[in-house]
Amino acid sequence: MNLFYGIIYHPKINKLIRNINYVLAPVLPAKIKIYPSGKIKVHFNEVGTIYFKTNQTSFLTRELFWKGPEKFEFTSIFIKLIKKVGVFLDVGTNIGYYSILGGKFNPKLKVIAFEPSEGPMIYASENVRINNLEASIQIEPLALSNTTGELDFYNVTNPKFPTIYNLSGEHNLTTSKDKLNYAKVKADGIMLDQYFDEKKINKVDLMKIDTEGSEYLILEGAQKVLDTHRPIVICETLFNVIEDKLEAIFIDRDYVFYNHTGLGLTKVSSIQREKDNGVRNCFFVPKEKVVLIEEFVI
């Protein structure tokens, strides 16, 4: 089986197989959709082709290849919103998808992308390079949290492909010790407030945080940034995990909450839910910046 995987996921062979698979997909069973490995092209009418280097562990690039970017998460909103801002923080950048979209759709944008996991960070750096965005995107191999110093970090491994970098985006600071298939390593941690002070950063307009459950820790370490710069924050909100903690951070800061759905943004008074309604991301917007997202509200 390892030999079989080695063949079909070799970048050159995979490119041929996946393109044949794509053409034949309408007559094949729905589950027969090979994960891309190597370099894929993603086309946007406005900016042309964007390249992503990936491997078969990435759910993101599988979705991009098979469904297109327009249907992935909040891509369609992000492309319009990013043109309205000047500084974007991509916390948990993984292979750099949103950072690279930002750099392509807003040439004047400054991006700081954080990724403490070695594999995704390497791929993100390479994707920045192959898209010629080194001047606008800075990759930081740091784990943002509510404390500074050496932190325990959990690299989740893919049991099917244990010898390659896992690009699934599951690596995090909070994995339970009884979870299988992870390796505990050390990561350099820093509070965002301290990072801003040390780097003398004086502006941030938009933040995207996707860190598999540690989002509230990052925001606890960014109190000054939130109070001073009042960025729009796009944050993953997993059902019944940290919704109450996220809400507590923003509710006293005069932020408005919008759940992201497939149709757009829906204003809500609370992001806490009695049952899982499928919402996975929330836009936290300062009242004075609601005008920036009004066109997306349904």
MIDOSE-1310 file (N, C-alpha, C; in nm, 2 decimals, decimal comma, always signed):
residues 298
mnlf	+0,08/-0,12/+0,00/+0,00/+0,00/+0,00/+0,09/+0,13/+0,00; +0,20/+0,13/+0,08/+0,28/+0,24/+0,08/+0,34/+0,27/-0,06; +0,38/+0,16/-0,13/+0,43/+0,18/-0,27/+0,32/+0,24/-0,36; +0,20/+0,19/-0,34/+0,09/+0,24/-0,42/+0,07/+0,39/-0,40
ygii	+0,07/+0,43/-0,27/+0,06/+0,57/-0,24/+0,17/+0,65/-0,29; +0,29/+0,60/-0,28/+0,41/+0,66/-0,33/+0,40/+0,69/-0,48; +0,34/+0,61/-0,55/+0,32/+0,62/-0,69/+0,22/+0,73/-0,72; +0,09/+0,71/-0,67/-0,02/+0,80/-0,71/+0,00/+0,94/-0,65
yhpk	+0,08/+0,96/-0,55/+0,10/+1,09/-0,49/+0,23/+1,15/-0,53; +0,31/+1,08/-0,61/+0,43/+1,15/-0,67/+0,38/+1,27/-0,75; +0,43/+1,39/-0,72/+0,38/+1,51/-0,79/+0,35/+1,50/-0,94; +0,44/+1,45/-1,01/+0,42/+1,44/-1,16/+0,31/+1,34/-1,20
inkl	+0,32/+1,23/-1,13/+0,21/+1,12/-1,16/+0,08/+1,17/-1,11; +0,08/+1,23/-0,99/-0,05/+1,28/-0,93/-0,12/+1,38/-1,02; -0,04/+1,47/-1,08/-0,09/+1,57/-1,17/-0,17/+1,51/-1,29; -0,11/+1,40/-1,34/-0,17/+1,33/-1,46/-0,30/+1,26/-1,41
irni	-0,29/+1,19/-1,30/-0,40/+1,11/-1,25/-0,52/+1,20/-1,21; -0,49/+1,31/-1,13/-0,60/+1,39/-1,08/-0,67/+1,47/-1,20; -0,59/+1,50/-1,30/-0,66/+1,57/-1,41/-0,75/+1,47/-1,49; -0,70/+1,35/-1,51/-0,79/+1,25/-1,57/-0,91/+1,22/-1,48
nyvl	-0,89/+1,21/-1,35/-1,00/+1,19/-1,25/-1,10/+1,31/-1,26; -1,05/+1,43/-1,28/-1,14/+1,55/-1,29/-1,23/+1,54/-1,41; -1,17/+1,50/-1,52/-1,25/+1,49/-1,65/-1,35/+1,38/-1,64; -1,32/+1,27/-1,57/-1,41/+1,15/-1,56/-1,50/+1,16/-1,44
apvl	-1,48/+1,26/-1,36/-1,56/+1,27/-1,23/-1,71/+1,25/-1,26; -1,77/+1,31/-1,36/-1,92/+1,30/-1,38/-1,97/+1,16/-1,39; -1,88/+1,07/-1,44/-1,93/+0,93/-1,46/-1,87/+0,83/-1,36; -1,79/+0,89/-1,26/-1,74/+0,80/-1,16/-1,82/+0,82/-1,03
paki	-1,81/+0,72/-0,94/-1,87/+0,74/-0,80/-1,82/+0,86/-0,74; -1,90/+0,93/-0,66/-1,87/+1,06/-0,60/-1,75/+1,06/-0,51; -1,73/+0,94/-0,45/-1,62/+0,93/-0,35/-1,48/+0,92/-0,42; -1,48/+0,89/-0,55/-1,35/+0,88/-0,62/-1,30/+1,02/-0,66
kiyp	-1,23/+1,08/-0,57/-1,17/+1,21/-0,59/-1,04/+1,21/-0,53; -0,93/+1,20/-0,60/-0,80/+1,19/-0,55/-0,75/+1,32/-0,49; -0,68/+1,32/-0,38/-0,63/+1,44/-0,32/-0,51/+1,49/-0,41; -0,50/+1,62/-0,43/-0,39/+1,67/-0,51/-0,26/+1,67/-0,43
sgki	-0,15/+1,64/-0,50/-0,01/+1,65/-0,44/+0,08/+1,72/-0,54; +0,17/+1,80/-0,49/+0,26/+1,87/-0,58/+0,21/+2,02/-0,59; +0,20/+2,07/-0,71/+0,16/+2,21/-0,72/+0,03/+2,22/-0,80; -0,07/+2,29/-0,74/-0,19/+2,31/-0,81/-0,21/+2,46/-0,86
kvhf	-0,29/+2,47/-0,96/-0,33/+2,61/-1,00/-0,47/+2,64/-0,96; -0,49/+2,76/-0,91/-0,63/+2,80/-0,88/-0,65/+2,93/-0,95; -0,75/+2,94/-1,04/-0,77/+3,05/-1,12/-0,88/+3,15/-1,07; -0,85/+3,28/-1,07/-0,94/+3,38/-1,04/-0,95/+3,48/-1,15
nevg	-1,07/+3,52/-1,19/-1,08/+3,60/-1,31/-1,01/+3,74/-1,29; -1,01/+3,79/-1,17/-0,95/+3,92/-1,15/-0,80/+3,92/-1,14; -0,74/+3,82/-1,08/-0,59/+3,82/-1,07/-0,52/+3,71/-1,14; -0,59/+3,63/-1,21/-0,53/+3,52/-1,29/-0,50/+3,40/-1,20
tiyf	-0,39/+3,33/-1,23/-0,36/+3,20/-1,16/-0,28/+3,22/-1,04; -0,32/+3,16/-0,93/-0,25/+3,15/-0,81/-0,20/+3,01/-0,79; -0,08/+2,99/-0,74/-0,02/+2,85/-0,73/-0,02/+2,81/-0,58; -0,04/+2,69/-0,55/-0,02/+2,64/-0,42/+0,05/+2,50/-0,42
ktnq	+0,16/+2,50/-0,35/+0,23/+2,37/-0,33/+0,16/+2,30/-0,21; +0,14/+2,17/-0,23/+0,06/+2,09/-0,13/+0,10/+1,95/-0,13; +0,04/+1,87/-0,04/+0,05/+1,73/-0,05/-0,09/+1,67/-0,02; -0,09/+1,53/-0,02/-0,22/+1,47/-0,01/-0,29/+1,47/+0,13
tsfl	-0,23/+1,54/+0,23/-0,29/+1,55/+0,36/-0,38/+1,68/+0,37; -0,37/+1,76/+0,27/-0,44/+1,89/+0,28/-0,59/+1,88/+0,23; -0,68/+1,91/+0,33/-0,82/+1,92/+0,29/-0,84/+2,04/+0,21; -0,77/+2,15/+0,25/-0,79/+2,28/+0,18/-0,77/+2,27/+0,03
trel	-0,66/+2,21/-0,01/-0,63/+2,21/-0,16/-0,72/+2,10/-0,23; -0,76/+2,00/-0,15/-0,86/+1,91/-0,22/-0,99/+1,99/-0,25; -1,04/+2,07/-0,16/-1,16/+2,15/-0,18/-1,14/+2,25/-0,29; -1,02/+2,31/-0,30/-0,99/+2,41/-0,40/-0,99/+2,34/-0,54
fwkg	-0,93/+2,22/-0,55/-0,91/+2,15/-0,67/-1,05/+2,10/-0,72; -1,13/+2,04/-0,63/-1,25/+1,98/-0,68/-1,37/+2,07/-0,68; -1,38/+2,17/-0,60/-1,50/+2,26/-0,59/-1,47/+2,40/-0,63; -1,34/+2,44/-0,64/-1,31/+2,58/-0,67/-1,31/+2,67/-0,55
pekf	-1,24/+2,78/-0,55/-1,22/+2,86/-0,43/-1,35/+2,94/-0,39; -1,44/+2,96/-0,48/-1,56/+3,05/-0,45/-1,64/+2,98/-0,34; -1,64/+2,85/-0,33/-1,73/+2,78/-0,23/-1,65/+2,75/-0,10; -1,52/+2,78/-0,10/-1,44/+2,75/+0,02/-1,46/+2,85/+0,13
efts	-1,51/+2,81/+0,24/-1,53/+2,89/+0,36/-1,58/+3,03/+0,32; -1,51/+3,14/+0,36/-1,56/+3,27/+0,34/-1,48/+3,34/+0,23; -1,42/+3,27/+0,13/-1,33/+3,32/+0,03/-1,40/+3,44/-0,04; -1,52/+3,43/-0,09/-1,58/+3,53/-0,17/-1,60/+3,66/-0,09
ifik	-1,62/+3,65/+0,04/-1,63/+3,78/+0,12/-1,49/+3,83/+0,14; -1,40/+3,74/+0,17/-1,26/+3,79/+0,20/-1,20/+3,86/+0,09; -1,22/+3,82/-0,04/-1,16/+3,88/-0,15/-1,21/+4,03/-0,16; -1,33/+4,05/-0,13/-1,38/+4,19/-0,14/-1,34/+4,27/-0,01
likk	-1,34/+4,21/+0,10/-1,31/+4,28/+0,23/-1,16/+4,32/+0,23; -1,07/+4,23/+0,18/-0,93/+4,26/+0,19/-0,89/+4,38/+0,11; -0,96/+4,42/+0,01/-0,93/+4,54/-0,06/-0,95/+4,67/+0,01; -1,03/+4,66/+0,13/-1,06/+4,77/+0,21/-0,97/+4,80/+0,32
vgvf	-0,86/+4,71/+0,34/-0,78/+4,72/+0,46/-0,63/+4,73/+0,41; -0,55/+4,77/+0,51/-0,41/+4,79/+0,49/-0,31/+4,69/+0,55; -0,35/+4,64/+0,67/-0,27/+4,54/+0,74/-0,36/+4,42/+0,78; -0,31/+4,30/+0,75/-0,38/+4,18/+0,78/-0,30/+4,08/+0,85
ldvg	-0,35/+4,03/+0,97/-0,28/+3,93/+1,04/-0,35/+3,80/+1,02; -0,27/+3,70/+0,97/-0,33/+3,56/+0,94/-0,27/+3,47/+1,04; -0,35/+3,44/+1,15/-0,30/+3,36/+1,26/-0,35/+3,22/+1,24; -0,25/+3,13/+1,22/-0,28/+2,99/+1,18/-0,29/+2,99/+1,03
tnig	-0,19/+3,03/+0,96/-0,20/+3,05/+0,82/-0,20/+2,92/+0,74; -0,15/+2,81/+0,81/-0,14/+2,68/+0,74/-0,05/+2,69/+0,62; -0,10/+2,66/+0,50/-0,01/+2,67/+0,38/-0,02/+2,81/+0,32; -0,08/+2,91/+0,38/-0,08/+3,05/+0,34/-0,19/+3,09/+0,25
yysi	-0,30/+3,02/+0,25/-0,41/+3,05/+0,15/-0,46/+3,19/+0,16; -0,51/+3,23/+0,28/-0,57/+3,36/+0,29/-0,46/+3,47/+0,28; -0,34/+3,45/+0,33/-0,23/+3,54/+0,31/-0,21/+3,57/+0,16; -0,20/+3,47/+0,09/-0,17/+3,48/-0,06/-0,29/+3,55/-0,13
lggk	-0,41/+3,51/-0,10/-0,52/+3,58/-0,16/-0,51/+3,73/-0,13; -0,48/+3,76/+0,00/-0,47/+3,90/+0,03/-0,36/+3,97/-0,05; -0,25/+3,91/-0,06/-0,14/+3,98/-0,13/-0,17/+3,99/-0,28; -0,25/+3,90/-0,34/-0,28/+3,91/-0,48/-0,39/+4,01/-0,51
fnpk	-0,49/+4,01/-0,42/-0,61/+4,10/-0,45/-0,59/+4,24/-0,40; -0,49/+4,26/-0,31/-0,46/+4,39/-0,26/-0,31/+4,41/-0,26; -0,25/+4,46/-0,37/-0,10/+4,47/-0,39/-0,04/+4,57/-0,28; -0,12/+4,65/-0,22/-0,07/+4,74/-0,12/-0,08/+4,69/+0,02
lkvi	-0,13/+4,57/+0,04/-0,15/+4,51/+0,17/-0,02/+4,46/+0,23; -0,01/+4,48/+0,36/+0,09/+4,42/+0,44/+0,03/+4,30/+0,52; +0,10/+4,18/+0,51/+0,05/+4,06/+0,57/+0,15/+4,01/+0,67; +0,11/+3,98/+0,79/+0,19/+3,91/+0,89/+0,12/+3,78/+0,92
afep	+0,18/+3,66/+0,88/+0,12/+3,53/+0,89/+0,20/+3,45/+1,00; +0,12/+3,39/+1,09/+0,18/+3,31/+1,20/+0,15/+3,17/+1,18; +0,25/+3,08/+1,19/+0,24/+2,94/+1,17/+0,35/+2,87/+1,25; +0,32/+2,81/+1,37/+0,43/+2,75/+1,45/+0,46/+2,61/+1,41
segp	+0,37/+2,54/+1,33/+0,40/+2,40/+1,29/+0,49/+2,40/+1,17; +0,59/+2,32/+1,18/+0,70/+2,32/+1,08/+0,66/+2,29/+0,94; +0,58/+2,18/+0,92/+0,54/+2,15/+0,79/+0,46/+2,25/+0,72; +0,34/+2,30/+0,77/+0,27/+2,40/+0,71/+0,35/+2,53/+0,69
miya	+0,43/+2,56/+0,79/+0,51/+2,68/+0,77/+0,61/+2,68/+0,65; +0,67/+2,56/+0,63/+0,75/+2,54/+0,51/+0,67/+2,56/+0,38; +0,56/+2,50/+0,38/+0,47/+2,51/+0,26/+0,42/+2,65/+0,24; +0,39/+2,72/+0,35/+0,34/+2,86/+0,34/+0,45/+2,95/+0,28
senv	+0,58/+2,93/+0,33/+0,69/+3,01/+0,28/+0,71/+2,98/+0,13; +0,70/+2,85/+0,09/+0,72/+2,82/-0,05/+0,61/+2,88/-0,13; +0,49/+2,88/-0,08/+0,38/+2,93/-0,16/+0,39/+3,08/-0,17; +0,44/+3,15/-0,07/+0,47/+3,29/-0,08/+0,57/+3,32/-0,19
rinn	+0,67/+3,23/-0,20/+0,78/+3,25/-0,29/+0,73/+3,23/-0,44; +0,66/+3,12/-0,46/+0,62/+3,09/-0,60/+0,51/+3,18/-0,65; +0,45/+3,26/-0,56/+0,36/+3,36/-0,61/+0,42/+3,50/-0,61; +0,55/+3,51/-0,58/+0,62/+3,64/-0,58/+0,56/+3,74/-0,49
leas	+0,54/+3,70/-0,36/+0,48/+3,79/-0,26/+0,57/+3,81/-0,14; +0,70/+3,78/-0,16/+0,79/+3,80/-0,05/+0,79/+3,94/+0,01; +0,76/+4,04/-0,07/+0,77/+4,18/-0,03/+0,65/+4,22/+0,06; +0,54/+4,15/+0,04/+0,42/+4,19/+0,12/+0,38/+4,09/+0,23
iqie	+0,43/+3,97/+0,23/+0,39/+3,87/+0,33/+0,51/+3,83/+0,41; +0,49/+3,84/+0,54/+0,60/+3,80/+0,64/+0,55/+3,68/+0,71; +0,62/+3,57/+0,71/+0,58/+3,45/+0,78/+0,66/+3,44/+0,91; +0,58/+3,42/+1,02/+0,64/+3,42/+1,16/+0,62/+3,28/+1,21
plal	+0,73/+3,20/+1,25/+0,71/+3,06/+1,30/+0,68/+3,07/+1,45; +0,58/+3,15/+1,49/+0,55/+3,17/+1,64/+0,41/+3,12/+1,67; +0,40/+3,08/+1,80/+0,27/+3,04/+1,85/+0,21/+3,16/+1,93; +0,11/+3,22/+1,88/+0,05/+3,33/+1,96/-0,03/+3,27/+2,07
sntt	-0,03/+3,33/+2,19/-0,10/+3,28/+2,31/-0,12/+3,39/+2,41; -0,16/+3,35/+2,53/-0,17/+3,45/+2,64/-0,05/+3,46/+2,73; +0,06/+3,40/+2,68/+0,18/+3,40/+2,76/+0,30/+3,40/+2,66; +0,41/+3,44/+2,71/+0,53/+3,44/+2,62/+0,63/+3,34/+2,68
geld	+0,70/+3,27/+2,59/+0,80/+3,17/+2,63/+0,78/+3,04/+2,56; +0,85/+2,94/+2,60/+0,84/+2,81/+2,54/+0,71/+2,74/+2,57; +0,64/+2,69/+2,47/+0,50/+2,63/+2,50/+0,50/+2,49/+2,44; +0,41/+2,41/+2,50/+0,39/+2,28/+2,45/+0,30/+2,30/+2,32
fynv	+0,33/+2,23/+2,22/+0,26/+2,24/+2,09/+0,24/+2,10/+2,04; +0,12/+2,07/+1,99/+0,08/+1,94/+1,94/+0,08/+1,93/+1,79; +0,17/+1,86/+1,73/+0,17/+1,83/+1,59/+0,09/+1,70/+1,57; -0,02/+1,72/+1,50/-0,11/+1,60/+1,48/-0,06/+1,53/+1,35
tnpk	-0,04/+1,40/+1,36/+0,01/+1,32/+1,25/-0,10/+1,25/+1,17; -0,08/+1,23/+1,05/-0,18/+1,16/+0,97/-0,13/+1,01/+0,96; -0,21/+0,92/+1,03/-0,17/+0,78/+1,03/-0,16/+0,71/+0,90; -0,23/+0,77/+0,80/-0,22/+0,71/+0,66/-0,09/+0,75/+0,59
fpti	-0,04/+0,87/+0,63/+0,08/+0,92/+0,57/+0,18/+0,97/+0,68; +0,23/+0,89/+0,76/+0,30/+0,93/+0,88/+0,44/+0,99/+0,85; +0,49/+0,97/+0,73/+0,63/+1,01/+0,70/+0,64/+1,15/+0,62; +0,52/+1,21/+0,60/+0,52/+1,34/+0,53/+0,46/+1,44/+0,62
ynls	+0,48/+1,57/+0,59/+0,42/+1,68/+0,67/+0,27/+1,67/+0,66; +0,20/+1,69/+0,77/+0,06/+1,69/+0,78/+0,01/+1,83/+0,76; -0,06/+1,86/+0,65/-0,11/+1,99/+0,62/-0,26/+2,01/+0,65; -0,31/+1,93/+0,74/-0,46/+1,93/+0,76/-0,50/+2,05/+0,84
gehn	-0,41/+2,12/+0,91/-0,45/+2,23/+0,99/-0,50/+2,20/+1,13; -0,47/+2,08/+1,17/-0,51/+2,03/+1,31/-0,42/+2,06/+1,42; -0,29/+2,10/+1,39/-0,19/+2,12/+1,49/-0,24/+2,24/+1,58; -0,21/+2,23/+1,71/-0,26/+2,33/+1,80/-0,19/+2,33/+1,94
ltts	-0,23/+2,42/+2,02/-0,18/+2,43/+2,16/-0,26/+2,36/+2,26; -0,37/+2,31/+2,23/-0,47/+2,26/+2,33/-0,51/+2,12/+2,32; -0,45/+2,04/+2,23/-0,50/+1,90/+2,21/-0,49/+1,82/+2,34; -0,60/+1,75/+2,37/-0,61/+1,67/+2,49/-0,50/+1,56/+2,48
kdkl	-0,45/+1,52/+2,60/-0,35/+1,42/+2,61/-0,40/+1,28/+2,57; -0,53/+1,26/+2,57/-0,57/+1,13/+2,53/-0,61/+1,12/+2,38; -0,58/+1,23/+2,30/-0,60/+1,22/+2,16/-0,49/+1,14/+2,09; -0,52/+1,06/+2,00/-0,42/+0,98/+1,93/-0,35/+1,06/+1,82
nyak	-0,24/+1,00/+1,78/-0,17/+1,05/+1,66/-0,12/+1,20/+1,67; -0,05/+1,23/+1,77/+0,01/+1,36/+1,78/+0,15/+1,34/+1,84; +0,23/+1,44/+1,82/+0,36/+1,45/+1,88/+0,37/+1,58/+1,95; +0,40/+1,58/+2,08/+0,42/+1,70/+2,15/+0,56/+1,76/+2,13
vkad	+0,57/+1,88/+2,09/+0,69/+1,95/+2,06/+0,69/+2,08/+2,13; +0,80/+2,15/+2,13/+0,81/+2,29/+2,19/+0,80/+2,39/+2,08; +0,73/+2,50/+2,11/+0,71/+2,61/+2,02/+0,74/+2,74/+2,09; +0,79/+2,83/+2,01/+0,82/+2,97/+2,07/+0,69/+3,04/+2,07
giml	+0,64/+3,07/+2,20/+0,52/+3,14/+2,21/+0,54/+3,29/+2,25; +0,44/+3,37/+2,20/+0,45/+3,51/+2,23/+0,31/+3,57/+2,24; +0,28/+3,67/+2,32/+0,16/+3,74/+2,32/+0,16/+3,84/+2,21; +0,05/+3,86/+2,14/+0,04/+3,95/+2,03/+0,07/+4,09/+2,07
dqyf	+0,03/+4,13/+2,19/+0,06/+4,27/+2,24/+0,21/+4,29/+2,25; +0,28/+4,19/+2,30/+0,43/+4,20/+2,31/+0,49/+4,20/+2,17; +0,44/+4,12/+2,08/+0,49/+4,12/+1,94/+0,48/+4,26/+1,88; +0,36/+4,32/+1,90/+0,34/+4,45/+1,84/+0,44/+4,55/+1,90
dekk	+0,46/+4,55/+2,03/+0,55/+4,64/+2,10/+0,69/+4,62/+2,05; +0,74/+4,49/+2,04/+0,87/+4,46/+1,99/+0,90/+4,50/+1,85; +0,80/+4,48/+1,76/+0,81/+4,51/+1,62/+0,77/+4,65/+1,58; +0,72/+4,72/+1,68/+0,67/+4,86/+1,66/+0,57/+4,87/+1,55
inkv	+0,47/+4,78/+1,56/+0,36/+4,77/+1,46/+0,25/+4,87/+1,51; +0,21/+4,96/+1,43/+0,11/+5,06/+1,47/-0,02/+5,05/+1,40; -0,05/+4,94/+1,34/-0,18/+4,93/+1,27/-0,21/+4,78/+1,24; -0,34/+4,75/+1,26/-0,39/+4,62/+1,21/-0,54/+4,64/+1,18
dlmk	-0,59/+4,61/+1,06/-0,72/+4,63/+1,02/-0,81/+4,50/+1,03; -0,74/+4,39/+1,00/-0,82/+4,26/+0,99/-0,73/+4,15/+1,04; -0,80/+4,06/+1,12/-0,73/+3,94/+1,17/-0,82/+3,82/+1,13; -0,75/+3,71/+1,09/-0,82/+3,58/+1,08/-0,75/+3,49/+1,17
idte	-0,82/+3,42/+1,26/-0,77/+3,33/+1,35/-0,83/+3,19/+1,34; -0,75/+3,09/+1,31/-0,80/+2,96/+1,30/-0,69/+2,87/+1,36; -0,70/+2,84/+1,49/-0,60/+2,77/+1,56/-0,65/+2,65/+1,64; -0,76/+2,59/+1,60/-0,81/+2,47/+1,65/-0,84/+2,47/+1,80
gsey	-0,90/+2,57/+1,85/-0,94/+2,58/+1,99/-0,86/+2,67/+2,08; -0,75/+2,73/+2,03/-0,68/+2,82/+2,11/-0,70/+2,97/+2,08; -0,81/+2,99/+2,00/-0,83/+3,13/+1,96/-0,85/+3,23/+2,07; -0,92/+3,18/+2,18/-0,94/+3,27/+2,29/-0,81/+3,30/+2,37
lile	-0,72/+3,21/+2,37/-0,59/+3,23/+2,43/-0,51/+3,34/+2,36; -0,52/+3,34/+2,23/-0,46/+3,44/+2,14/-0,52/+3,58/+2,17; -0,65/+3,58/+2,18/-0,71/+3,71/+2,20/-0,69/+3,76/+2,34; -0,68/+3,67/+2,44/-0,64/+3,71/+2,57/-0,50/+3,78/+2,58
gaqk	-0,42/+3,74/+2,49/-0,28/+3,80/+2,48/-0,28/+3,92/+2,38; -0,40/+3,96/+2,34/-0,40/+4,07/+2,24/-0,50/+4,18/+2,29; -0,51/+4,20/+2,42/-0,60/+4,30/+2,47/-0,57/+4,44/+2,43; -0,44/+4,48/+2,43/-0,40/+4,61/+2,39/-0,43/+4,63/+2,24
vldt	-0,40/+4,53/+2,16/-0,42/+4,54/+2,02/-0,57/+4,56/+1,99; -0,65/+4,48/+2,05/-0,80/+4,49/+2,03/-0,85/+4,63/+2,07; -0,80/+4,68/+2,18/-0,85/+4,81/+2,23/-0,79/+4,93/+2,15; -0,67/+4,92/+2,11/-0,61/+5,03/+2,04/-0,64/+5,03/+1,89
hrpi	-0,64/+4,92/+1,82/-0,65/+4,92/+1,68/-0,79/+4,87/+1,63; -0,87/+4,80/+1,72/-1,00/+4,76/+1,69/-1,02/+4,70/+1,55; -0,95/+4,59/+1,53/-0,96/+4,52/+1,40/-1,08/+4,44/+1,39; -1,13/+4,42/+1,26/-1,23/+4,32/+1,24/-1,16/+4,18/+1,26
vice	-1,22/+4,09/+1,33/-1,16/+3,96/+1,36/-1,25/+3,85/+1,30; -1,20/+3,77/+1,21/-1,26/+3,65/+1,16/-1,21/+3,53/+1,24; -1,30/+3,46/+1,30/-1,25/+3,36/+1,40/-1,33/+3,23/+1,38; -1,26/+3,12/+1,38/-1,33/+2,99/+1,38/-1,41/+2,97/+1,51
tlfn	-1,53/+2,92/+1,50/-1,61/+2,91/+1,62/-1,67/+2,76/+1,62; -1,60/+2,67/+1,67/-1,64/+2,53/+1,68/-1,75/+2,52/+1,78; -1,86/+2,45/+1,75/-1,97/+2,43/+1,84/-1,94/+2,39/+1,98; -1,99/+2,46/+2,08/-1,98/+2,42/+2,22/-1,84/+2,40/+2,26
vied	-1,74/+2,48/+2,21/-1,60/+2,46/+2,25/-1,55/+2,58/+2,32; -1,54/+2,70/+2,25/-1,49/+2,82/+2,31/-1,58/+2,94/+2,28; -1,70/+2,92/+2,24/-1,79/+3,03/+2,20/-1,81/+3,13/+2,31; -1,83/+3,08/+2,43/-1,86/+3,16/+2,55/-1,74/+3,25/+2,58
klea	-1,62/+3,19/+2,56/-1,49/+3,27/+2,59/-1,47/+3,38/+2,48; -1,50/+3,35/+2,36/-1,49/+3,45/+2,25/-1,59/+3,56/+2,27; -1,71/+3,52/+2,30/-1,81/+3,62/+2,32/-1,78/+3,72/+2,44; -1,72/+3,67/+2,54/-1,69/+3,75/+2,66/-1,58/+3,85/+2,62
ifid	-1,49/+3,81/+2,54/-1,38/+3,90/+2,50/-1,43/+4,02/+2,42; -1,53/+4,00/+2,33/-1,57/+4,10/+2,24/-1,70/+4,18/+2,28; -1,78/+4,12/+2,37/-1,91/+4,19/+2,40/-1,89/+4,32/+2,47; -1,79/+4,33/+2,56/-1,76/+4,46/+2,63/-1,68/+4,56/+2,55
rdyv	-1,64/+4,52/+2,43/-1,57/+4,61/+2,34/-1,65/+4,67/+2,23; -1,78/+4,66/+2,24/-1,87/+4,72/+2,14/-1,85/+4,66/+2,00; -1,83/+4,53/+2,00/-1,82/+4,46/+1,87/-1,96/+4,40/+1,84; -1,99/+4,39/+1,71/-2,11/+4,32/+1,66/-2,07/+4,19/+1,60
fynh	-2,16/+4,09/+1,62/-2,13/+3,95/+1,58/-2,21/+3,91/+1,46; -2,14/+3,85/+1,36/-2,20/+3,80/+1,24/-2,15/+3,66/+1,21; -2,25/+3,57/+1,20/-2,22/+3,43/+1,17/-2,20/+3,42/+1,02; -2,10/+3,35/+0,97/-2,09/+3,32/+0,83/-2,17/+3,20/+0,79
tglg	-2,25/+3,22/+0,68/-2,32/+3,10/+0,62/-2,28/+3,10/+0,48; -2,34/+3,00/+0,41/-2,31/+2,99/+0,27/-2,36/+3,10/+0,18; -2,46/+3,18/+0,24/-2,52/+3,29/+0,16/-2,46/+3,42/+0,20; -2,39/+3,43/+0,31/-2,33/+3,56/+0,35/-2,32/+3,57/+0,50
ltkv	-2,33/+3,69/+0,56/-2,32/+3,71/+0,70/-2,45/+3,74/+0,76; -2,48/+3,68/+0,88/-2,60/+3,70/+0,95/-2,57/+3,75/+1,09; -2,63/+3,87/+1,11/-2,61/+3,93/+1,24/-2,68/+3,85/+1,35; -2,60/+3,83/+1,46/-2,66/+3,76/+1,58/-2,62/+3,83/+1,71
ssiq	-2,71/+3,82/+1,81/-2,68/+3,88/+1,94/-2,58/+3,80/+2,02; -2,58/+3,67/+1,99/-2,49/+3,58/+2,06/-2,44/+3,47/+1,96; -2,31/+3,43/+1,98/-2,26/+3,32/+1,90/-2,28/+3,18/+1,96; -2,33/+3,18/+2,09/-2,35/+3,06/+2,16/-2,48/+2,99/+2,10
rekd	-2,47/+2,86/+2,09/-2,58/+2,79/+2,03/-2,62/+2,67/+2,11; -2,75/+2,64/+2,11/-2,80/+2,52/+2,18/-2,78/+2,39/+2,10; -2,77/+2,40/+1,97/-2,74/+2,29/+1,88/-2,65/+2,33/+1,77; -2,58/+2,24/+1,71/-2,49/+2,27/+1,60/-2,56/+2,30/+1,47
ngvr	-2,55/+2,43/+1,43/-2,62/+2,47/+1,31/-2,53/+2,48/+1,19; -2,41/+2,42/+1,20/-2,32/+2,42/+1,09/-2,23/+2,54/+1,07; -2,25/+2,65/+1,15/-2,17/+2,77/+1,14/-2,03/+2,74/+1,20; -1,93/+2,77/+1,12/-1,79/+2,74/+1,16/-1,70/+2,87/+1,18
ncff	-1,75/+2,98/+1,13/-1,67/+3,11/+1,14/-1,76/+3,22/+1,18; -1,71/+3,31/+1,26/-1,78/+3,43/+1,30/-1,70/+3,55/+1,27; -1,76/+3,66/+1,22/-1,70/+3,79/+1,20/-1,73/+3,88/+1,32; -1,63/+3,92/+1,39/-1,64/+4,01/+1,50/-1,60/+4,15/+1,45
vpke	-1,70/+4,24/+1,45/-1,68/+4,37/+1,38/-1,71/+4,49/+1,48; -1,61/+4,58/+1,50/-1,63/+4,70/+1,58/-1,75/+4,78/+1,52; -1,83/+4,83/+1,61/-1,95/+4,90/+1,56/-1,92/+5,01/+1,45; -1,80/+5,08/+1,47/-1,77/+5,19/+1,38/-1,72/+5,14/+1,25
kvvl	-1,70/+5,00/+1,24/-1,65/+4,95/+1,11/-1,75/+4,86/+1,04; -1,87/+4,86/+1,09/-1,98/+4,78/+1,03/-2,00/+4,81/+0,89; -1,98/+4,94/+0,85/-1,99/+4,98/+0,71/-1,91/+4,90/+0,61; -1,80/+4,84/+0,66/-1,71/+4,77/+0,58/-1,76/+4,63/+0,54
ieef	-1,86/+4,58/+0,62/-1,91/+4,45/+0,59/-2,06/+4,45/+0,55; -2,12/+4,56/+0,54/-2,26/+4,57/+0,52/-2,31/+4,50/+0,39; -2,22/+4,51/+0,29/-2,26/+4,45/+0,16/-2,27/+4,30/+0,17; -2,22/+4,24/+0,27/-2,22/+4,09/+0,28/-2,33/+4,04/+0,37
vi	-2,40/+4,13/+0,44/-2,50/+4,09/+0,54/-2,63/+4,05/+0,46; -2,69/+3,94/+0,51/-2,82/+3,89/+0,45/-2,93/+3,90/+0,55
